Amino acid sequence: MFDTAFPIVLFLVTLVLGMPIGFSLIVAGAAGIWINAGWMPLLGILRAEPYRHASSFLLTTIPLFILMAELLARGTVVQAMFRCAYAFVGHLRGGLALAAVGANAGFAALSGSSTAAAAAMARISIPEMRRFGYDDRLSLGTVAIAGTLAIMIPPSLGLIIYGILTESSIGRLFVAGIVPGLLSATGFVISIMIWVRRDPTIAPQVVRTAWPERLRSLTAIGPAMLLVVFVAGSIYSGAATPTEAAAIGALAALVISVTFGGLRGEGMLAAFRASIRSTALIFTIIIGAMIFGKYLAITRLPQDLLETIVALNIPGWAIIAILIVIYLILGCFLDQLAVMLLTLPLTFPLVIGLGYDPIWWGIVLTKTSEIGLVTPPLGLNSFVVSASADAPLEKTFSGVWRLLVGDMIVLLLLLLFPALSLGLPGWWYGP
């Protein structure tokens, strides 16, 4: 019992003491391997596994998509997207908030990074909403929760990592994320419209934009939309692997941001620095998760857990419901990536052993993790938006809670109707 439980306790203790989660996983996993297998297997794993996983061809997708997002976010591309959405829906009650959702959906299709989307949109849209007298709860909550669309709408870093860890098709996962991503955006729009209808004072109406200005706004986002079509189309058609598409997308993002987005030397260097920091953080967590996973494999904890649960004769849907609740709670305290890397070695064999589709579970898990990005006490997106807008965190959480209802309904629909996730990839790629 000690040899199985001690590494888990050690992980929790180091996490509480403030150690970064990647290093907590490395320390706890190494301790578990040493206790259960000895020094020599531990040294062999530490010597080989970090390099083997970090040098994976598929993992190069992550820094490339991060770089693409950072380059676009530091230019004027995101601003152009918001202005375009504002030109078409800004005159509606709550139109600026709806424009923020639309711009986030567009940026999500270019970035895959939720925090990058939230930070960029906060700098652009919140000052505009304040200028027109929008309530901060609506502005902050909308930008925080709409930023999570980047996790679902491809190219999603969460789906990429899930595909790598579970050896699932990243192309199928990307296609499977389209409908849930659009449903999530629709849920946000409906939630905003209901809130504004019940309390019109939080969102004063603004002047309708003339059609010539609307057409000019469409022209401004043309290069970015072509990039979306190219990156997504090359992956979905099979013309390029996700890694190849990410490489070309990053180069194209640099060209677009410099040519059309006003990106200059200092902004370019800042984008590269931010990409390096984010990549180092993610790769540390991945290496830690792999070492921790070796400990789990040695102790056969996932297999024992599966056998125990199967022996209890609990219905599959009840087990899924329990896992969803656990993920929602974990999302309140841990980053989405950390939750996924930490739990997948345990939950994935369990879910697949119960007969559920791995693509469907990837979408459900990503959607559940998405909710955790805005819920207290961690709520990474909420922190990012509050900091970017220089606003109290309480106002952001207050706005988020009013919009989470739509998110929870979408999650319930994905659970009840797997075809929402599996229908499109089944039609595109075949069974």
C-alpha positions as a Markdown table, in Angstrom:
| # | Residue | x | y | z |
|---|---|---|---|---|
| 1 | Met | 0.0 | 0.0 | 0.0 |
| 2 | Phe | 2.8 | 2.4 | 0.9 |
| 3 | Asp | 4.7 | 1.9 | -2.4 |
| 4 | Thr | 1.5 | 2.9 | -4.3 |
| 5 | Ala | 0.2 | 5.7 | -2.1 |
| 6 | Phe | 3.4 | 7.5 | -1.1 |
| 7 | Pro | 4.1 | 9.0 | -4.6 |
| 8 | Ile | 0.6 | 10.3 | -4.9 |
| 9 | Val | 0.8 | 11.9 | -1.4 |
| 10 | Leu | 4.2 | 13.4 | -2.3 |
| 11 | Phe | 2.7 | 14.9 | -5.4 |
| 12 | Leu | -0.1 | 16.6 | -3.5 |
| 13 | Val | 2.2 | 17.9 | -0.8 |
| 14 | Thr | 4.7 | 19.4 | -3.3 |
| 15 | Leu | 1.8 | 21.0 | -5.2 |
| 16 | Val | 0.4 | 22.5 | -2.0 |
| 17 | Leu | 3.9 | 23.8 | -1.1 |
| 18 | Gly | 4.0 | 25.7 | -4.4 |
| 19 | Met | 6.2 | 23.6 | -6.5 |
| 20 | Pro | 5.4 | 23.9 | -10.3 |
| 21 | Ile | 3.2 | 21.1 | -11.3 |
| 22 | Gly | 5.7 | 19.8 | -13.9 |
| 23 | Phe | 8.4 | 19.4 | -11.3 |
| 24 | Ser | 5.9 | 17.9 | -8.8 |
| 25 | Leu | 5.1 | 15.2 | -11.3 |
| 26 | Ile | 8.8 | 14.5 | -11.9 |
| 27 | Val | 9.6 | 14.2 | -8.2 |
| 28 | Ala | 6.6 | 12.1 | -7.3 |
| 29 | Gly | 7.0 | 9.9 | -10.4 |
| 30 | Ala | 10.7 | 9.4 | -9.8 |
| 31 | Ala | 10.0 | 8.5 | -6.1 |
| 32 | Gly | 7.3 | 6.0 | -7.2 |
| 33 | Ile | 9.6 | 4.3 | -9.7 |
| 34 | Trp | 12.5 | 4.1 | -7.2 |
| 35 | Ile | 10.3 | 2.6 | -4.5 |
| 36 | Asn | 8.6 | 0.0 | -6.8 |
| 37 | Ala | 11.5 | -0.8 | -9.2 |
| 38 | Gly | 14.8 | 0.4 | -7.8 |
| 39 | Trp | 17.5 | 2.8 | -8.7 |
| 40 | Met | 18.7 | 1.3 | -12.0 |
| 41 | Pro | 15.3 | 1.3 | -13.7 |
| 42 | Leu | 14.8 | 4.9 | -12.4 |
| 43 | Leu | 18.1 | 6.1 | -13.9 |
| 44 | Gly | 17.4 | 4.4 | -17.2 |
| 45 | Ile | 14.0 | 6.1 | -17.4 |
| 46 | Leu | 15.3 | 9.5 | -16.4 |
| 47 | Arg | 18.1 | 9.2 | -19.0 |
| 48 | Ala | 15.9 | 8.1 | -21.9 |
| 49 | Glu | 12.3 | 9.2 | -21.4 |
| 50 | Pro | 12.6 | 13.0 | -21.3 |
| 51 | Tyr | 14.5 | 13.1 | -24.6 |
| 52 | Arg | 12.4 | 10.5 | -26.3 |
| 53 | His | 9.2 | 12.4 | -25.6 |
| 54 | Ala | 10.4 | 15.9 | -26.0 |
| 55 | Ser | 12.0 | 15.1 | -29.4 |
| 56 | Ser | 8.7 | 13.7 | -30.7 |
| 57 | Phe | 7.9 | 15.0 | -34.2 |
| 58 | Leu | 4.2 | 15.5 | -33.2 |
| 59 | Leu | 5.2 | 17.7 | -30.2 |
| 60 | Thr | 6.7 | 20.3 | -32.5 |
| 61 | Thr | 3.1 | 21.2 | -33.3 |
| 62 | Ile | 2.8 | 22.8 | -29.9 |
| 63 | Pro | 5.4 | 25.5 | -30.1 |
| 64 | Leu | 4.5 | 26.3 | -33.7 |
| 65 | Phe | 0.8 | 26.9 | -33.0 |
| 66 | Ile | 1.8 | 28.9 | -29.9 |
| 67 | Leu | 4.1 | 31.1 | -32.0 |
| 68 | Met | 1.4 | 31.5 | -34.6 |
| 69 | Ala | -1.0 | 32.7 | -31.9 |
| 70 | Glu | 1.5 | 35.1 | -30.3 |
| 71 | Leu | 2.5 | 36.7 | -33.6 |
| 72 | Leu | -1.1 | 37.3 | -34.5 |
| 73 | Ala | -2.1 | 38.5 | -31.0 |
| 74 | Arg | 0.7 | 41.1 | -30.9 |
| 75 | Gly | -0.2 | 42.6 | -34.3 |
| 76 | Thr | -3.5 | 44.2 | -35.2 |
| 77 | Val | -5.1 | 41.1 | -36.6 |
| 78 | Val | -7.2 | 40.4 | -33.5 |
| 79 | Gln | -8.2 | 44.1 | -33.4 |
| 80 | Ala | -9.4 | 43.8 | -37.1 |
| 81 | Met | -11.5 | 40.7 | -36.2 |
| 82 | Phe | -13.2 | 42.5 | -33.3 |
| 83 | Arg | -13.9 | 45.6 | -35.5 |
| 84 | Cys | -15.4 | 43.3 | -38.2 |
| 85 | Ala | -17.7 | 41.5 | -35.7 |
| 86 | Tyr | -18.6 | 44.9 | -34.2 |
| 87 | Ala | -19.5 | 46.3 | -37.6 |
| 88 | Phe | -22.1 | 43.6 | -38.2 |
| 89 | Val | -23.6 | 43.1 | -34.7 |
| 90 | Gly | -22.5 | 46.1 | -32.6 |
| 91 | His | -25.8 | 47.9 | -33.0 |
| 92 | Leu | -27.7 | 45.1 | -31.3 |
| 93 | Arg | -28.4 | 45.2 | -27.6 |
| 94 | Gly | -25.2 | 43.6 | -26.1 |
| 95 | Gly | -23.7 | 43.8 | -29.6 |
| 96 | Leu | -20.2 | 44.6 | -28.4 |
| 97 | Ala | -20.2 | 41.5 | -26.2 |
| 98 | Leu | -21.5 | 39.4 | -29.1 |
| 99 | Ala | -18.7 | 40.9 | -31.2 |
| 100 | Ala | -16.2 | 39.7 | -28.6 |
| 101 | Val | -17.5 | 36.2 | -28.9 |
| 102 | Gly | -17.4 | 36.3 | -32.7 |
| 103 | Ala | -13.8 | 37.7 | -32.7 |
| 104 | Asn | -12.7 | 35.0 | -30.2 |
| 105 | Ala | -14.2 | 32.3 | -32.3 |
| 106 | Gly | -12.2 | 33.7 | -35.3 |
| 107 | Phe | -9.0 | 34.0 | -33.3 |
| 108 | Ala | -9.5 | 30.5 | -31.9 |
| 109 | Ala | -9.3 | 29.1 | -35.4 |
| 110 | Leu | -5.9 | 30.7 | -35.7 |
| 111 | Ser | -4.3 | 30.2 | -32.3 |
| 112 | Gly | -5.3 | 27.2 | -30.2 |
| 113 | Ser | -4.3 | 29.1 | -27.1 |
| 114 | Ser | -7.0 | 30.2 | -24.7 |
| 115 | Thr | -4.9 | 32.5 | -22.6 |
| 116 | Ala | -3.5 | 34.2 | -25.7 |
| 117 | Ala | -7.0 | 34.7 | -27.1 |
| 118 | Ala | -8.3 | 36.0 | -23.7 |
| 119 | Ala | -5.4 | 38.4 | -23.2 |
| 120 | Ala | -5.5 | 39.8 | -26.8 |
| 121 | Met | -9.3 | 40.3 | -26.7 |
| 122 | Ala | -9.2 | 41.9 | -23.3 |
| 123 | Arg | -6.8 | 44.6 | -24.4 |
| 124 | Ile | -9.0 | 45.4 | -27.5 |
| 125 | Ser | -12.6 | 44.8 | -26.6 |
| 126 | Ile | -13.0 | 45.8 | -23.0 |
| 127 | Pro | -11.9 | 49.5 | -23.5 |
| 128 | Glu | -14.5 | 49.7 | -26.3 |
| 129 | Met | -17.2 | 48.2 | -24.1 |
| 130 | Arg | -16.3 | 50.6 | -21.2 |
| 131 | Arg | -16.4 | 53.6 | -23.6 |
| 132 | Phe | -20.0 | 52.8 | -24.5 |
| 133 | Gly | -21.1 | 52.2 | -20.9 |
| 134 | Tyr | -21.2 | 48.4 | -20.7 |
| 135 | Asp | -21.2 | 46.9 | -17.3 |
| 136 | Asp | -17.8 | 45.4 | -16.4 |
| 137 | Arg | -19.4 | 42.1 | -15.3 |
| 138 | Leu | -20.7 | 41.6 | -18.8 |
| 139 | Ser | -17.5 | 42.8 | -20.5 |
| 140 | Leu | -15.0 | 40.8 | -18.3 |
| 141 | Gly | -17.1 | 37.7 | -18.1 |
| 142 | Thr | -17.7 | 37.6 | -21.9 |
| 143 | Val | -14.1 | 37.9 | -22.8 |
| 144 | Ala | -12.9 | 35.4 | -20.2 |
| 145 | Ile | -15.4 | 32.7 | -21.2 |
| 146 | Ala | -15.2 | 33.4 | -24.9 |
| 147 | Gly | -11.5 | 32.9 | -24.8 |
| 148 | Thr | -12.0 | 29.2 | -24.0 |
| 149 | Leu | -13.2 | 28.7 | -27.5 |
| 150 | Ala | -9.6 | 28.3 | -28.5 |
| 151 | Ile | -9.4 | 25.0 | -26.6 |
| 152 | Met | -12.2 | 23.5 | -28.6 |
| 153 | Ile | -12.2 | 25.1 | -32.1 |
| 154 | Pro | -9.2 | 23.7 | -34.0 |
| 155 | Pro | -6.3 | 24.0 | -34.0 |
| 156 | Ser | -6.6 | 23.2 | -30.3 |
| 157 | Leu | -3.5 | 22.6 | -28.1 |
| 158 | Gly | -5.6 | 20.6 | -25.8 |
| 159 | Leu | -6.8 | 18.3 | -28.6 |
| 160 | Ile | -3.2 | 18.0 | -29.9 |
| 161 | Ile | -1.9 | 16.9 | -26.5 |
| 162 | Tyr | -4.8 | 14.5 | -26.0 |
| 163 | Gly | -4.1 | 13.0 | -29.4 |
| 164 | Ile | -0.4 | 12.5 | -28.7 |
| 165 | Leu | -1.0 | 11.0 | -25.2 |
| 166 | Thr | -3.7 | 8.6 | -26.3 |
| 167 | Glu | -2.4 | 7.9 | -29.9 |
| 168 | Ser | -5.7 | 9.2 | -31.3 |
| 169 | Ser | -5.9 | 10.8 | -34.8 |
| 170 | Ile | -5.3 | 14.6 | -34.3 |
| 171 | Gly | -7.1 | 15.2 | -37.7 |
| 172 | Arg | -10.2 | 13.4 | -36.4 |
| 173 | Leu | -10.1 | 15.3 | -33.1 |
| 174 | Phe | -9.9 | 18.6 | -35.0 |
| 175 | Val | -12.9 | 17.8 | -37.1 |
| 176 | Ala | -14.8 | 16.5 | -34.1 |
| 177 | Gly | -14.2 | 19.8 | -32.3 |
| 178 | Ile | -15.9 | 21.9 | -34.9 |
| 179 | Val | -19.5 | 21.3 | -34.0 |
| 180 | Pro | -18.9 | 21.5 | -30.2 |
| 181 | Gly | -16.9 | 24.7 | -30.7 |
| 182 | Leu | -19.8 | 26.3 | -32.7 |
| 183 | Leu | -22.3 | 25.1 | -30.1 |
| 184 | Ser | -20.2 | 26.6 | -27.3 |
| 185 | Ala | -20.1 | 30.0 | -29.2 |
| 186 | Thr | -23.9 | 29.8 | -29.7 |
| 187 | Gly | -24.4 | 29.0 | -26.0 |
| 188 | Phe | -22.4 | 32.1 | -25.1 |
| 189 | Val | -24.4 | 34.3 | -27.5 |
| 190 | Ile | -27.7 | 33.0 | -26.2 |
| 191 | Ser | -26.6 | 33.5 | -22.6 |
| 192 | Ile | -25.5 | 37.1 | -23.3 |
| 193 | Met | -28.8 | 37.9 | -25.1 |
| 194 | Ile | -30.9 | 36.5 | -22.2 |
| 195 | Trp | -28.8 | 38.5 | -19.7 |
| 196 | Val | -29.1 | 41.7 | -21.6 |
| 197 | Arg | -32.8 | 41.2 | -22.2 |
| 198 | Arg | -33.4 | 40.8 | -18.5 |
| 199 | Asp | -31.2 | 43.8 | -17.6 |
| 200 | Pro | -30.9 | 46.3 | -20.6 |
| 201 | Thr | -29.0 | 48.8 | -18.5 |
| 202 | Ile | -25.8 | 46.7 | -18.6 |
| 203 | Ala | -25.4 | 47.1 | -22.4 |
| 204 | Pro | -26.5 | 50.4 | -24.0 |
| 205 | Gln | -27.2 | 50.3 | -27.7 |
| 206 | Val | -24.7 | 51.9 | -30.1 |
| 207 | Val | -25.0 | 53.3 | -33.6 |
| 208 | Arg | -25.5 | 50.9 | -36.6 |
| 209 | Thr | -22.4 | 50.7 | -38.8 |
| 210 | Ala | -22.9 | 51.6 | -42.4 |
| 211 | Trp | -22.5 | 48.9 | -45.1 |
| 212 | Pro | -19.4 | 50.5 | -46.8 |
| 213 | Glu | -17.6 | 50.3 | -43.4 |
| 214 | Arg | -18.8 | 46.7 | -42.9 |
| 215 | Leu | -17.3 | 45.7 | -46.3 |
| 216 | Arg | -14.0 | 47.4 | -45.5 |
| 217 | Ser | -13.9 | 45.5 | -42.2 |
| 218 | Leu | -14.2 | 42.2 | -44.1 |
| 219 | Thr | -11.3 | 43.2 | -46.3 |
| 220 | Ala | -9.1 | 43.8 | -43.3 |
| 221 | Ile | -9.5 | 40.3 | -42.0 |
| 222 | Gly | -9.1 | 38.7 | -45.4 |
| 223 | Pro | -5.5 | 37.5 | -45.0 |
| 224 | Ala | -6.2 | 36.0 | -41.5 |
| 225 | Met | -9.2 | 34.1 | -42.8 |
| 226 | Leu | -7.2 | 32.8 | -45.7 |
| 227 | Leu | -4.7 | 31.5 | -43.2 |
| 228 | Val | -7.5 | 29.7 | -41.3 |
| 229 | Val | -8.8 | 28.1 | -44.5 |
| 230 | Phe | -5.3 | 27.0 | -45.4 |
| 231 | Val | -4.2 | 25.6 | -42.1 |
| 232 | Ala | -7.5 | 23.8 | -41.4 |
| 233 | Gly | -8.0 | 22.7 | -45.0 |
| 234 | Ser | -4.5 | 21.2 | -45.3 |
| 235 | Ile | -5.0 | 19.2 | -42.1 |
| 236 | Tyr | -8.6 | 18.0 | -42.9 |
| 237 | Ser | -7.8 | 17.1 | -46.5 |
| 238 | Gly | -4.7 | 15.2 | -45.5 |
| 239 | Ala | -2.4 | 17.4 | -47.7 |
| 240 | Ala | -0.3 | 18.2 | -44.6 |
| 241 | Thr | 0.2 | 16.7 | -41.2 |
| 242 | Pro | -0.7 | 19.0 | -38.2 |
| 243 | Thr | 3.0 | 19.6 | -37.7 |
| 244 | Glu | 3.6 | 20.7 | -41.3 |
| 245 | Ala | 0.4 | 22.9 | -41.3 |
| 246 | Ala | 1.6 | 24.5 | -38.0 |
| 247 | Ala | 5.0 | 25.3 | -39.4 |
| 248 | Ile | 3.6 | 26.9 | -42.6 |
| 249 | Gly | 0.9 | 28.6 | -40.4 |
| 250 | Ala | 3.5 | 30.2 | -38.1 |
| 251 | Leu | 5.5 | 31.5 | -41.1 |
| 252 | Ala | 2.4 | 32.8 | -42.7 |
| 253 | Ala | 1.3 | 34.4 | -39.4 |
| 254 | Leu | 4.7 | 36.2 | -39.3 |
| 255 | Val | 4.2 | 37.5 | -42.9 |
| 256 | Ile | 0.6 | 38.6 | -42.3 |
| 257 | Ser | 1.4 | 40.3 | -38.9 |
| 258 | Val | 4.4 | 42.2 | -40.4 |
| 259 | Thr | 2.6 | 43.1 | -43.7 |
| 260 | Phe | -0.9 | 43.8 | -42.6 |
| 261 | Gly | -0.8 | 43.7 | -38.8 |
| 262 | Gly | 1.7 | 46.3 | -37.9 |
| 263 | Leu | 4.1 | 43.9 | -36.1 |
| 264 | Arg | 7.6 | 45.4 | -35.6 |
| 265 | Gly | 10.9 | 44.2 | -34.1 |
| 266 | Glu | 10.0 | 44.6 | -30.4 |
| 267 | Gly | 6.6 | 43.0 | -30.8 |
| 268 | Met | 8.2 | 40.2 | -32.7 |
| 269 | Leu | 10.8 | 39.5 | -30.0 |
| 270 | Ala | 8.1 | 39.6 | -27.4 |
| 271 | Ala | 6.1 | 37.0 | -29.3 |
| 272 | Phe | 9.1 | 34.7 | -29.6 |
| 273 | Arg | 10.0 | 35.1 | -25.9 |
| 274 | Ala | 6.4 | 34.3 | -24.9 |
| 275 | Ser | 6.3 | 31.3 | -27.2 |
| 276 | Ile | 9.5 | 29.9 | -25.6 |
| 277 | Arg | 8.2 | 30.4 | -22.1 |
| 278 | Ser | 4.9 | 28.7 | -22.8 |
| 279 | Thr | 6.6 | 25.8 | -24.7 |
| 280 | Ala | 9.1 | 25.3 | -21.8 |
| 281 | Leu | 6.2 | 25.2 | -19.3 |
| 282 | Ile | 4.2 | 22.7 | -21.4 |
| 283 | Phe | 7.1 | 20.4 | -22.2 |
| 284 | Thr | 8.1 | 20.3 | -18.5 |
| 285 | Ile | 4.6 | 19.2 | -17.6 |
| 286 | Ile | 4.6 | 16.6 | -20.4 |
| 287 | Ile | 7.9 | 15.1 | -19.3 |
| 288 | Gly | 6.7 | 15.0 | -15.7 |
| 289 | Ala | 3.4 | 13.4 | -16.8 |
| 290 | Met | 5.3 | 10.7 | -18.7 |
| 291 | Ile | 7.6 | 9.9 | -15.7 |
| 292 | Phe | 4.5 | 9.8 | -13.4 |
| 293 | Gly | 2.8 | 7.6 | -16.0 |
| 294 | Lys | 5.7 | 5.1 | -15.8 |
| 295 | Tyr | 5.2 | 4.9 | -12.1 |
| 296 | Leu | 1.5 | 4.2 | -12.6 |
| 297 | Ala | 2.3 | 1.5 | -15.2 |
| 298 | Ile | 4.8 | -0.2 | -12.9 |
| 299 | Thr | 2.2 | -0.3 | -10.0 |
| 300 | Arg | -0.6 | -1.4 | -12.4 |
| 301 | Leu | -2.8 | 1.2 | -10.7 |
| 302 | Pro | -4.9 | 2.0 | -13.8 |
| 303 | Gln | -5.5 | -1.7 | -14.5 |
| 304 | Asp | -6.4 | -2.4 | -10.9 |
| 305 | Leu | -8.7 | 0.6 | -10.9 |
| 306 | Leu | -10.5 | -0.6 | -14.0 |
| 307 | Glu | -10.9 | -4.1 | -12.7 |
| 308 | Thr | -12.2 | -2.8 | -9.4 |
| 309 | Ile | -14.8 | -0.5 | -11.0 |
| 310 | Val | -15.9 | -3.2 | -13.5 |
| 311 | Ala | -16.4 | -5.6 | -10.6 |
| 312 | Leu | -18.7 | -3.2 | -8.8 |
| 313 | Asn | -21.2 | -3.4 | -11.8 |
| 314 | Ile | -21.7 | 0.4 | -11.9 |
| 315 | Pro | -23.4 | 1.5 | -15.1 |
| 316 | Gly | -21.0 | 3.2 | -17.6 |
| 317 | Trp | -23.0 | 6.4 | -17.7 |
| 318 | Ala | -22.7 | 6.7 | -13.9 |
| 319 | Ile | -18.9 | 6.3 | -14.1 |
| 320 | Ile | -18.7 | 9.0 | -16.8 |
| 321 | Ala | -20.9 | 11.3 | -14.6 |
| 322 | Ile | -18.5 | 10.8 | -11.6 |
| 323 | Leu | -15.5 | 11.5 | -13.8 |
| 324 | Ile | -17.1 | 14.7 | -15.1 |
| 325 | Val | -17.7 | 15.9 | -11.6 |
| 326 | Ile | -14.1 | 15.1 | -10.7 |
| 327 | Tyr | -12.8 | 17.0 | -13.7 |
| 328 | Leu | -14.9 | 20.0 | -12.9 |
| 329 | Ile | -13.5 | 20.1 | -9.4 |
| 330 | Leu | -9.9 | 19.6 | -10.5 |
| 331 | Gly | -10.4 | 22.4 | -13.1 |
| 332 | Cys | -11.0 | 24.8 | -10.3 |
| 333 | Phe | -7.5 | 24.3 | -8.9 |
| 334 | Leu | -5.3 | 23.1 | -11.8 |
| 335 | Asp | -4.5 | 24.3 | -15.3 |
| 336 | Gln | -6.4 | 22.4 | -18.1 |
| 337 | Leu | -3.2 | 20.9 | -19.5 |
| 338 | Ala | -2.1 | 19.7 | -16.1 |
| 339 | Val | -5.4 | 18.1 | -15.4 |
| 340 | Met | -5.3 | 16.3 | -18.7 |
| 341 | Leu | -1.8 | 15.1 | -18.4 |
| 342 | Leu | -2.2 | 14.0 | -14.7 |
| 343 | Thr | -5.5 | 12.1 | -15.1 |
| 344 | Leu | -5.4 | 10.6 | -18.6 |
| 345 | Pro | -3.2 | 7.6 | -17.6 |
| 346 | Leu | -6.0 | 6.6 | -15.2 |
| 347 | Thr | -9.2 | 7.7 | -16.9 |
| 348 | Phe | -8.5 | 6.9 | -20.6 |
| 349 | Pro | -8.1 | 3.1 | -20.0 |
| 350 | Leu | -11.2 | 3.2 | -17.8 |
| 351 | Val | -13.3 | 5.0 | -20.4 |
| 352 | Ile | -12.1 | 2.9 | -23.3 |
| 353 | Gly | -12.5 | -0.3 | -21.3 |
| 354 | Leu | -16.2 | 0.6 | -20.8 |
| 355 | Gly | -16.6 | 0.8 | -24.5 |
| 356 | Tyr | -16.7 | 4.5 | -25.2 |
| 357 | Asp | -15.2 | 6.2 | -28.2 |
| 358 | Pro | -11.7 | 7.8 | -27.6 |
| 359 | Ile | -12.5 | 10.7 | -30.0 |
| 360 | Trp | -15.8 | 11.4 | -28.1 |
| 361 | Trp | -14.0 | 11.3 | -24.7 |
| 362 | Gly | -11.3 | 13.7 | -26.0 |
| 363 | Ile | -14.0 | 16.2 | -26.9 |
| 364 | Val | -15.9 | 15.8 | -23.6 |
| 365 | Leu | -12.7 | 16.0 | -21.6 |
| 366 | Thr | -11.6 | 19.2 | -23.5 |
| 367 | Lys | -15.0 | 20.8 | -23.0 |
| 368 | Thr | -14.9 | 20.0 | -19.3 |
| 369 | Ser | -11.4 | 21.4 | -18.9 |
| 370 | Glu | -12.6 | 24.5 | -20.8 |
| 371 | Ile | -15.1 | 25.2 | -18.0 |
| 372 | Gly | -12.3 | 24.9 | -15.4 |
| 373 | Leu | -10.4 | 27.7 | -17.1 |
| 374 | Val | -12.9 | 30.3 | -15.9 |
| 375 | Thr | -14.1 | 28.9 | -12.6 |
| 376 | Pro | -12.7 | 30.0 | -9.2 |
| 377 | Pro | -10.4 | 29.8 | -7.3 |
| 378 | Leu | -7.8 | 29.3 | -10.2 |
| 379 | Gly | -9.7 | 30.2 | -13.4 |
| 380 | Leu | -6.7 | 31.1 | -15.4 |
| 381 | Asn | -8.6 | 32.9 | -18.1 |
| 382 | Ser | -10.4 | 35.0 | -15.5 |
| 383 | Phe | -7.1 | 36.0 | -14.0 |
| 384 | Val | -5.6 | 36.9 | -17.4 |
| 385 | Val | -8.6 | 39.1 | -18.3 |
| 386 | Ser | -8.8 | 40.8 | -14.9 |
| 387 | Ala | -5.0 | 41.6 | -15.1 |
| 388 | Ser | -5.2 | 42.8 | -18.7 |
| 389 | Ala | -8.2 | 45.0 | -18.0 |
| 390 | Asp | -7.0 | 46.2 | -14.6 |
| 391 | Ala | -10.3 | 45.1 | -13.0 |
| 392 | Pro | -11.2 | 43.3 | -9.8 |
| 393 | Leu | -11.2 | 39.5 | -10.2 |
| 394 | Glu | -14.6 | 39.3 | -8.4 |
| 395 | Lys | -16.3 | 41.2 | -11.2 |
| 396 | Thr | -14.9 | 38.7 | -13.8 |
| 397 | Phe | -16.1 | 35.7 | -11.8 |
| 398 | Ser | -19.5 | 37.4 | -11.3 |
| 399 | Gly | -19.9 | 37.8 | -15.1 |
| 400 | Val | -18.6 | 34.3 | -15.8 |
| 401 | Trp | -21.1 | 32.6 | -13.6 |
| 402 | Arg | -24.0 | 34.1 | -15.6 |
| 403 | Leu | -22.6 | 32.7 | -18.8 |
| 404 | Leu | -21.6 | 29.3 | -17.5 |
| 405 | Val | -25.2 | 28.0 | -17.8 |
| 406 | Gly | -24.9 | 27.9 | -21.6 |
| 407 | Asp | -21.5 | 26.1 | -21.3 |
| 408 | Met | -23.0 | 23.4 | -18.9 |
| 409 | Ile | -25.9 | 22.9 | -21.3 |
| 410 | Val | -23.5 | 22.3 | -24.2 |
| 411 | Leu | -21.5 | 19.8 | -22.1 |
| 412 | Leu | -24.7 | 18.0 | -21.3 |
| 413 | Leu | -25.7 | 17.8 | -25.0 |
| 414 | Leu | -22.2 | 16.4 | -25.8 |
| 415 | Leu | -22.7 | 13.7 | -23.2 |
| 416 | Leu | -26.2 | 12.8 | -24.2 |
| 417 | Phe | -25.7 | 12.9 | -28.0 |
| 418 | Pro | -22.2 | 11.6 | -29.0 |
| 419 | Ala | -23.1 | 12.2 | -32.7 |
| 420 | Leu | -22.5 | 15.9 | -32.1 |
| 421 | Ser | -18.8 | 15.0 | -31.8 |
| 422 | Leu | -18.6 | 11.9 | -33.9 |
| 423 | Gly | -20.9 | 12.7 | -36.8 |
| 424 | Leu | -18.7 | 15.1 | -38.7 |
| 425 | Pro | -15.4 | 13.1 | -38.5 |
| 426 | Gly | -17.3 | 9.9 | -39.3 |
| 427 | Trp | -18.7 | 11.6 | -42.5 |
| 428 | Trp | -15.3 | 13.2 | -43.4 |
| 429 | Tyr | -13.0 | 10.3 | -42.7 |
| 430 | Gly | -15.4 | 7.3 | -42.7 |
| 431 | Pro | -16.0 | 4.9 | -39.9 |
